[in-house]
Amino acid sequence: MLYRVTVKNSKNSNGVRLERGMSVDVVTNSMSNPVTTNGGQPVADAFMRIYGIDIRQAGALNMAYLDVKQIG
């Protein structure tokens, strides 16, 4: 399954800056939300790979800050 994970609101925390609208595409083998599955590791990896930021360090690896849409 292919999911697009998008930051809902800008946030600056622990030296990590997230901007509203930043998004990553995540491929998973399961049909469940990639943010809540496996501790969100695929999402954290994607943000690190694309933006070079640690979304976990920013405290934003949860559904309060991220919007998840299935796109494939």
Buried (B, 14 or more C-beta within 10 A) or exposed (E): EEBBBBBBEEBEEEEBEBEEEBBBEBEBEEEEBBBEBEEBEBBBEBBBEEBEBBBBEBBBBEEEBBEBEEEE
